[in-house]
Amino acid sequence: MQEGQLRWYGHVMRRDKSHMTQRVMAIDEGKRGRRRPLTTWTRTVFSDMKTLGLTPEMTKDRIKWRTSIRRANPK
C-alpha cells in the first residue's frame, strides 16, 4: 500500500500546477482543536518519504522516483 501511495503522490506532483489535483494538494487543512492531529493521507505520505529518505523534488524524475519506491518494497 505504501508503494501505491507514493506512486500516486509522484504522479500528482508531476502534473501541471493548474490541474485540479495540484489545487487540492495546496488546500490548507486549517486549525484544529486540542486533540491529537488526525492522520491524513498527506502526513502518511510525508512520513513514508522521510523513512525512505525521499524528497518532493525527487518526483520530477519519474524513473528515479519509481526505482526508489520499488526498491523499498521488494515483492
Distance bins in CASP14 RR format, pairs under 12 A and 6 or more apart:
PFRMAT RR
TARGET T0000
AUTHOR 0000-0000-0000
RMODE 2
METHOD distances of the structure
MODEL  1
1 7 0 0 0 0 0 1 0 0 0 0 0
1 8 0 0 0 0 0 1 0 0 0 0 0
1 41 0 0 0 0 0 1 0 0 0 0 0
1 44 0 0 0 0 1 0 0 0 0 0 0
1 45 0 0 0 0 0 1 0 0 0 0 0
1 48 0 0 0 0 1 0 0 0 0 0 0
1 69 0 0 0 0 0 1 0 0 0 0 0
1 73 0 0 0 0 1 0 0 0 0 0 0
2 8 0 0 0 0 0 1 0 0 0 0 0
2 9 0 0 0 0 0 1 0 0 0 0 0
2 44 0 0 0 0 1 0 0 0 0 0 0
2 45 0 0 0 0 1 0 0 0 0 0 0
2 47 0 0 0 0 1 0 0 0 0 0 0
2 48 1 0 1 0 0 0 0 0 0 0 0
2 49 0 0 0 0 1 0 0 0 0 0 0
2 51 0 0 0 0 1 0 0 0 0 0 0
2 52 0 0 0 0 1 0 0 0 0 0 0
2 54 0 0 0 0 0 1 0 0 0 0 0
2 69 1 0 0 1 0 0 0 0 0 0 0
2 70 0 0 0 0 0 1 0 0 0 0 0
2 72 1 0 0 1 0 0 0 0 0 0 0
2 73 1 0 0 1 0 0 0 0 0 0 0
3 9 0 0 0 0 0 1 0 0 0 0 0
3 10 0 0 0 0 0 1 0 0 0 0 0
3 45 0 0 0 0 0 1 0 0 0 0 0
3 48 0 0 0 0 1 0 0 0 0 0 0
3 52 0 0 0 0 0 1 0 0 0 0 0
3 54 0 0 0 0 0 1 0 0 0 0 0
3 65 0 0 0 0 0 1 0 0 0 0 0
3 66 0 0 0 0 1 0 0 0 0 0 0
3 67 0 0 0 0 0 1 0 0 0 0 0
3 68 0 0 0 0 0 1 0 0 0 0 0
3 69 1 0 1 0 0 0 0 0 0 0 0
3 70 1 0 0 1 0 0 0 0 0 0 0
3 71 0 0 0 0 0 1 0 0 0 0 0
3 72 1 0 0 1 0 0 0 0 0 0 0
3 73 1 0 1 0 0 0 0 0 0 0 0
3 74 0 0 0 0 0 1 0 0 0 0 0
3 75 0 0 0 0 1 0 0 0 0 0 0
4 10 0 0 0 0 1 0 0 0 0 0 0
4 11 0 0 0 0 1 0 0 0 0 0 0
4 12 0 0 0 0 0 1 0 0 0 0 0
4 41 0 0 0 0 0 1 0 0 0 0 0
4 44 0 0 0 0 0 1 0 0 0 0 0
4 45 0 0 0 0 1 0 0 0 0 0 0
4 48 0 0 0 0 1 0 0 0 0 0 0
4 65 0 0 0 0 0 1 0 0 0 0 0
4 66 0 0 0 0 0 1 0 0 0 0 0
4 69 1 0 0 1 0 0 0 0 0 0 0
4 70 0 0 0 0 0 1 0 0 0 0 0
4 72 0 0 0 0 0 1 0 0 0 0 0
4 73 0 0 0 0 1 0 0 0 0 0 0
5 11 0 0 0 0 0 1 0 0 0 0 0
5 12 0 0 0 0 0 1 0 0 0 0 0
5 40 0 0 0 0 0 1 0 0 0 0 0
5 41 1 0 0 1 0 0 0 0 0 0 0
5 42 0 0 0 0 0 1 0 0 0 0 0
5 43 0 0 0 0 0 1 0 0 0 0 0
5 44 1 0 0 1 0 0 0 0 0 0 0
5 45 1 0 1 0 0 0 0 0 0 0 0
5 46 0 0 0 0 0 1 0 0 0 0 0
5 47 0 0 0 0 0 1 0 0 0 0 0
5 48 1 0 0 1 0 0 0 0 0 0 0
5 49 0 0 0 0 1 0 0 0 0 0 0
5 52 0 0 0 0 0 1 0 0 0 0 0
5 69 0 0 0 0 1 0 0 0 0 0 0
5 72 0 0 0 0 0 1 0 0 0 0 0
5 73 0 0 0 0 0 1 0 0 0 0 0
6 12 0 0 0 0 0 1 0 0 0 0 0
6 13 0 0 0 0 0 1 0 0 0 0 0
6 41 0 0 0 0 0 1 0 0 0 0 0
6 44 0 0 0 0 0 1 0 0 0 0 0
6 45 1 0 0 1 0 0 0 0 0 0 0
6 46 0 0 0 0 0 1 0 0 0 0 0
6 47 0 0 0 0 0 1 0 0 0 0 0
6 48 1 0 0 1 0 0 0 0 0 0 0
6 49 1 0 0 1 0 0 0 0 0 0 0
6 50 0 0 0 0 0 1 0 0 0 0 0
6 51 0 0 0 0 0 1 0 0 0 0 0
6 52 1 0 0 1 0 0 0 0 0 0 0
6 53 0 0 0 0 0 1 0 0 0 0 0
6 54 1 0 0 1 0 0 0 0 0 0 0
6 56 0 0 0 0 0 1 0 0 0 0 0
6 58 0 0 0 0 0 1 0 0 0 0 0
6 59 0 0 0 0 1 0 0 0 0 0 0
6 65 1 0 0 1 0 0 0 0 0 0 0
6 66 0 0 0 0 1 0 0 0 0 0 0
6 67 0 0 0 0 0 1 0 0 0 0 0
6 68 0 0 0 0 1 0 0 0 0 0 0
6 69 1 0 1 0 0 0 0 0 0 0 0
6 70 0 0 0 0 1 0 0 0 0 0 0
6 71 0 0 0 0 0 1 0 0 0 0 0
6 72 0 0 0 0 1 0 0 0 0 0 0
6 73 0 0 0 0 1 0 0 0 0 0 0
7 13 0 0 0 0 0 1 0 0 0 0 0
7 14 0 0 0 0 0 1 0 0 0 0 0
7 45 0 0 0 0 0 1 0 0 0 0 0
7 48 0 0 0 0 0 1 0 0 0 0 0
7 59 0 0 0 0 0 1 0 0 0 0 0
7 62 0 0 0 0 0 1 0 0 0 0 0
7 65 0 0 0 0 1 0 0 0 0 0 0
7 66 1 0 0 1 0 0 0 0 0 0 0
7 67 0 0 0 0 0 1 0 0 0 0 0
7 68 0 0 0 0 0 1 0 0 0 0 0
7 69 1 0 0 1 0 0 0 0 0 0 0
7 70 0 0 0 0 1 0 0 0 0 0 0
7 72 0 0 0 0 0 1 0 0 0 0 0
7 73 0 0 0 0 0 1 0 0 0 0 0
8 14 0 0 0 0 0 1 0 0 0 0 0
8 15 0 0 0 0 0 1 0 0 0 0 0
8 21 0 0 0 0 1 0 0 0 0 0 0
8 25 0 0 0 0 0 1 0 0 0 0 0
8 41 0 0 0 0 1 0 0 0 0 0 0
8 42 0 0 0 0 0 1 0 0 0 0 0
8 44 0 0 0 0 0 1 0 0 0 0 0
8 45 0 0 0 0 1 0 0 0 0 0 0
8 48 0 0 0 0 0 1 0 0 0 0 0
8 59 0 0 0 0 0 1 0 0 0 0 0
8 65 0 0 0 0 0 1 0 0 0 0 0
8 69 0 0 0 0 0 1 0 0 0 0 0
9 15 0 0 0 0 0 1 0 0 0 0 0
9 21 0 0 0 0 0 1 0 0 0 0 0
9 22 0 0 0 0 0 1 0 0 0 0 0
9 25 0 0 0 0 1 0 0 0 0 0 0
9 41 0 0 0 0 1 0 0 0 0 0 0
9 42 0 0 0 0 1 0 0 0 0 0 0
9 43 0 0 0 0 0 1 0 0 0 0 0
9 44 0 0 0 0 1 0 0 0 0 0 0
9 45 1 0 1 0 0 0 0 0 0 0 0
9 46 0 0 0 0 1 0 0 0 0 0 0
9 47 0 0 0 0 0 1 0 0 0 0 0
9 48 0 0 0 0 1 0 0 0 0 0 0
9 49 1 0 0 1 0 0 0 0 0 0 0
9 52 0 0 0 0 0 1 0 0 0 0 0
9 54 0 0 0 0 1 0 0 0 0 0 0
9 55 0 0 0 0 0 1 0 0 0 0 0
9 56 0 0 0 0 1 0 0 0 0 0 0
9 58 0 0 0 0 0 1 0 0 0 0 0
9 59 1 0 0 1 0 0 0 0 0 0 0
9 65 0 0 0 0 1 0 0 0 0 0 0
9 66 0 0 0 0 0 1 0 0 0 0 0
9 69 0 0 0 0 1 0 0 0 0 0 0
10 21 0 0 0 0 0 1 0 0 0 0 0
10 22 0 0 0 0 0 1 0 0 0 0 0
10 25 0 0 0 0 0 1 0 0 0 0 0
10 45 0 0 0 0 1 0 0 0 0 0 0
10 49 0 0 0 0 0 1 0 0 0 0 0
10 54 0 0 0 0 1 0 0 0 0 0 0
10 55 0 0 0 0 0 1 0 0 0 0 0
10 56 0 0 0 0 1 0 0 0 0 0 0
10 57 0 0 0 0 0 1 0 0 0 0 0
10 58 0 0 0 0 1 0 0 0 0 0 0
10 59 1 0 1 0 0 0 0 0 0 0 0
10 60 0 0 0 0 1 0 0 0 0 0 0
10 61 0 0 0 0 0 1 0 0 0 0 0
10 62 1 0 0 1 0 0 0 0 0 0 0
10 64 0 0 0 0 0 1 0 0 0 0 0
10 65 1 0 1 0 0 0 0 0 0 0 0
10 66 0 0 0 0 1 0 0 0 0 0 0
10 68 0 0 0 0 0 1 0 0 0 0 0
10 69 0 0 0 0 1 0 0 0 0 0 0
11 19 0 0 0 0 0 1 0 0 0 0 0
11 21 0 0 0 0 1 0 0 0 0 0 0
11 22 0 0 0 0 0 1 0 0 0 0 0
11 25 0 0 0 0 0 1 0 0 0 0 0
11 59 0 0 0 0 1 0 0 0 0 0 0
11 62 0 0 0 0 1 0 0 0 0 0 0
11 65 0 0 0 0 1 0 0 0 0 0 0
11 66 0 0 0 0 0 1 0 0 0 0 0
11 69 0 0 0 0 0 1 0 0 0 0 0
12 19 0 0 0 0 1 0 0 0 0 0 0
12 20 0 0 0 0 0 1 0 0 0 0 0
12 21 1 0 1 0 0 0 0 0 0 0 0
12 22 1 0 0 1 0 0 0 0 0 0 0
12 23 0 0 0 0 0 1 0 0 0 0 0
12 24 0 0 0 0 1 0 0 0 0 0 0
12 25 1 0 0 1 0 0 0 0 0 0 0
12 26 0 0 0 0 0 1 0 0 0 0 0
12 41 0 0 0 0 0 1 0 0 0 0 0
12 42 0 0 0 0 0 1 0 0 0 0 0
12 45 0 0 0 0 1 0 0 0 0 0 0
12 56 0 0 0 0 0 1 0 0 0 0 0
12 59 0 0 0 0 1 0 0 0 0 0 0
12 65 0 0 0 0 0 1 0 0 0 0 0
13 19 0 0 0 0 0 1 0 0 0 0 0
13 21 0 0 0 0 1 0 0 0 0 0 0
13 22 0 0 0 0 1 0 0 0 0 0 0
13 25 1 0 0 1 0 0 0 0 0 0 0
13 26 0 0 0 0 0 1 0 0 0 0 0
13 42 0 0 0 0 0 1 0 0 0 0 0
13 45 0 0 0 0 0 1 0 0 0 0 0
13 49 0 0 0 0 0 1 0 0 0 0 0
13 54 0 0 0 0 0 1 0 0 0 0 0
13 55 0 0 0 0 0 1 0 0 0 0 0
13 56 1 0 0 1 0 0 0 0 0 0 0
13 57 0 0 0 0 1 0 0 0 0 0 0
13 58 0 0 0 0 1 0 0 0 0 0 0
13 59 1 0 1 0 0 0 0 0 0 0 0
13 60 1 0 0 1 0 0 0 0 0 0 0
13 61 0 0 0 0 0 1 0 0 0 0 0
13 62 0 0 0 0 0 1 0 0 0 0 0
13 65 0 0 0 0 1 0 0 0 0 0 0
14 21 0 0 0 0 0 1 0 0 0 0 0
14 22 0 0 0 0 1 0 0 0 0 0 0
14 56 0 0 0 0 0 1 0 0 0 0 0
14 57 0 0 0 0 0 1 0 0 0 0 0
14 58 0 0 0 0 0 1 0 0 0 0 0
14 59 1 0 0 1 0 0 0 0 0 0 0
14 60 1 0 0 1 0 0 0 0 0 0 0
14 61 0 0 0 0 1 0 0 0 0 0 0
14 62 1 0 0 1 0 0 0 0 0 0 0
14 63 0 0 0 0 0 1 0 0 0 0 0
14 65 0 0 0 0 1 0 0 0 0 0 0
14 66 0 0 0 0 0 1 0 0 0 0 0
15 21 1 0 1 0 0 0 0 0 0 0 0
15 22 1 0 1 0 0 0 0 0 0 0 0
15 23 0 0 0 0 0 1 0 0 0 0 0
15 24 0 0 0 0 0 1 0 0 0 0 0
15 25 0 0 0 0 1 0 0 0 0 0 0
15 26 0 0 0 0 0 1 0 0 0 0 0
15 59 0 0 0 0 0 1 0 0 0 0 0
15 60 0 0 0 0 0 1 0 0 0 0 0
16 22 1 0 0 1 0 0 0 0 0 0 0
16 23 0 0 0 0 0 1 0 0 0 0 0
17 23 0 0 0 0 1 0 0 0 0 0 0
17 25 0 0 0 0 0 1 0 0 0 0 0
17 26 0 0 0 0 1 0 0 0 0 0 0
18 26 0 0 0 0 0 1 0 0 0 0 0
19 25 0 0 0 0 1 0 0 0 0 0 0
19 26 0 0 0 0 0 1 0 0 0 0 0
20 26 0 0 0 0 0 1 0 0 0 0 0
20 27 0 0 0 0 0 1 0 0 0 0 0
21 27 0 0 0 0 0 1 0 0 0 0 0
24 41 0 0 0 0 0 1 0 0 0 0 0
24 42 0 0 0 0 0 1 0 0 0 0 0
25 40 0 0 0 0 0 1 0 0 0 0 0
25 41 0 0 0 0 0 1 0 0 0 0 0
25 42 1 0 0 1 0 0 0 0 0 0 0
25 45 0 0 0 0 0 1 0 0 0 0 0
25 46 0 0 0 0 0 1 0 0 0 0 0
25 56 0 0 0 0 0 1 0 0 0 0 0
25 59 0 0 0 0 0 1 0 0 0 0 0
26 42 0 0 0 0 0 1 0 0 0 0 0
27 40 0 0 0 0 0 1 0 0 0 0 0
27 42 0 0 0 0 1 0 0 0 0 0 0
28 42 0 0 0 0 0 1 0 0 0 0 0
29 37 0 0 0 0 1 0 0 0 0 0 0
29 38 0 0 0 0 1 0 0 0 0 0 0
29 39 0 0 0 0 0 1 0 0 0 0 0
29 40 1 0 0 1 0 0 0 0 0 0 0
29 41 0 0 0 0 0 1 0 0 0 0 0
29 42 0 0 0 0 1 0 0 0 0 0 0
29 43 0 0 0 0 1 0 0 0 0 0 0
30 37 0 0 0 0 0 1 0 0 0 0 0
30 38 0 0 0 0 0 1 0 0 0 0 0
30 40 0 0 0 0 0 1 0 0 0 0 0
31 37 0 0 0 0 0 1 0 0 0 0 0
32 38 1 0 0 1 0 0 0 0 0 0 0
32 40 0 0 0 0 0 1 0 0 0 0 0
36 43 0 0 0 0 0 1 0 0 0 0 0
37 43 1 0 0 1 0 0 0 0 0 0 0
37 44 0 0 0 0 0 1 0 0 0 0 0
38 44 0 0 0 0 0 1 0 0 0 0 0
39 45 0 0 0 0 0 1 0 0 0 0 0
39 46 0 0 0 0 0 1 0 0 0 0 0
39 47 0 0 0 0 1 0 0 0 0 0 0
40 46 0 0 0 0 1 0 0 0 0 0 0
40 47 0 0 0 0 0 1 0 0 0 0 0
41 47 0 0 0 0 0 1 0 0 0 0 0
41 48 0 0 0 0 0 1 0 0 0 0 0
42 48 0 0 0 0 0 1 0 0 0 0 0
42 49 0 0 0 0 0 1 0 0 0 0 0
42 56 0 0 0 0 0 1 0 0 0 0 0
43 49 0 0 0 0 0 1 0 0 0 0 0
43 50 0 0 0 0 0 1 0 0 0 0 0
44 50 0 0 0 0 0 1 0 0 0 0 0
44 51 0 0 0 0 0 1 0 0 0 0 0
45 51 0 0 0 0 0 1 0 0 0 0 0
45 52 0 0 0 0 0 1 0 0 0 0 0
45 54 0 0 0 0 1 0 0 0 0 0 0
45 56 0 0 0 0 1 0 0 0 0 0 0
45 59 0 0 0 0 0 1 0 0 0 0 0
45 69 0 0 0 0 0 1 0 0 0 0 0
46 52 0 0 0 0 0 1 0 0 0 0 0
46 53 0 0 0 0 0 1 0 0 0 0 0
46 54 0 0 0 0 1 0 0 0 0 0 0
46 55 0 0 0 0 0 1 0 0 0 0 0
46 56 0 0 0 0 1 0 0 0 0 0 0
47 53 0 0 0 0 0 1 0 0 0 0 0
47 54 0 0 0 0 0 1 0 0 0 0 0
48 54 0 0 0 0 1 0 0 0 0 0 0
48 68 0 0 0 0 0 1 0 0 0 0 0
48 69 0 0 0 0 1 0 0 0 0 0 0
48 72 0 0 0 0 1 0 0 0 0 0 0
48 73 0 0 0 0 0 1 0 0 0 0 0
49 55 1 0 0 1 0 0 0 0 0 0 0
49 56 1 0 0 1 0 0 0 0 0 0 0
49 57 0 0 0 0 0 1 0 0 0 0 0
49 58 0 0 0 0 1 0 0 0 0 0 0
49 59 0 0 0 0 1 0 0 0 0 0 0
49 65 0 0 0 0 0 1 0 0 0 0 0
49 68 0 0 0 0 1 0 0 0 0 0 0
49 69 0 0 0 0 1 0 0 0 0 0 0
49 72 0 0 0 0 0 1 0 0 0 0 0
50 56 0 0 0 0 0 1 0 0 0 0 0
51 69 0 0 0 0 0 1 0 0 0 0 0
51 72 0 0 0 0 1 0 0 0 0 0 0
51 73 0 0 0 0 0 1 0 0 0 0 0
52 58 0 0 0 0 1 0 0 0 0 0 0
52 65 0 0 0 0 0 1 0 0 0 0 0
52 67 0 0 0 0 0 1 0 0 0 0 0
52 68 1 0 0 1 0 0 0 0 0 0 0
52 69 1 0 0 1 0 0 0 0 0 0 0
52 70 0 0 0 0 0 1 0 0 0 0 0
52 71 0 0 0 0 1 0 0 0 0 0 0
52 72 1 0 1 0 0 0 0 0 0 0 0
52 73 0 0 0 0 1 0 0 0 0 0 0
53 68 0 0 0 0 1 0 0 0 0 0 0
53 69 0 0 0 0 0 1 0 0 0 0 0
53 71 0 0 0 0 0 1 0 0 0 0 0
53 72 0 0 0 0 1 0 0 0 0 0 0
54 61 0 0 0 0 0 1 0 0 0 0 0
54 64 0 0 0 0 1 0 0 0 0 0 0
54 65 1 0 0 1 0 0 0 0 0 0 0
54 66 0 0 0 0 0 1 0 0 0 0 0
54 67 0 0 0 0 0 1 0 0 0 0 0
54 68 1 0 1 0 0 0 0 0 0 0 0
54 69 1 0 0 1 0 0 0 0 0 0 0
54 71 0 0 0 0 0 1 0 0 0 0 0
54 72 0 0 0 0 1 0 0 0 0 0 0
55 61 0 0 0 0 0 1 0 0 0 0 0
55 64 0 0 0 0 0 1 0 0 0 0 0
55 65 0 0 0 0 0 1 0 0 0 0 0
55 68 0 0 0 0 0 1 0 0 0 0 0
56 65 0 0 0 0 0 1 0 0 0 0 0
57 64 0 0 0 0 0 1 0 0 0 0 0
57 65 0 0 0 0 0 1 0 0 0 0 0
58 64 1 0 0 1 0 0 0 0 0 0 0
58 65 1 0 1 0 0 0 0 0 0 0 0
58 66 0 0 0 0 0 1 0 0 0 0 0
58 67 0 0 0 0 0 1 0 0 0 0 0
58 68 1 0 0 1 0 0 0 0 0 0 0
58 69 0 0 0 0 1 0 0 0 0 0 0
59 65 1 0 1 0 0 0 0 0 0 0 0
59 66 0 0 0 0 0 1 0 0 0 0 0
59 68 0 0 0 0 1 0 0 0 0 0 0
59 69 0 0 0 0 0 1 0 0 0 0 0
61 67 0 0 0 0 1 0 0 0 0 0 0
61 68 0 0 0 0 1 0 0 0 0 0 0
62 68 0 0 0 0 0 1 0 0 0 0 0
62 69 0 0 0 0 0 1 0 0 0 0 0
63 69 0 0 0 0 0 1 0 0 0 0 0
63 70 0 0 0 0 0 1 0 0 0 0 0
64 70 0 0 0 0 0 1 0 0 0 0 0
64 71 0 0 0 0 0 1 0 0 0 0 0
65 71 0 0 0 0 0 1 0 0 0 0 0
65 72 0 0 0 0 0 1 0 0 0 0 0
66 72 0 0 0 0 0 1 0 0 0 0 0
66 73 0 0 0 0 0 1 0 0 0 0 0
67 73 0 0 0 0 0 1 0 0 0 0 0
END
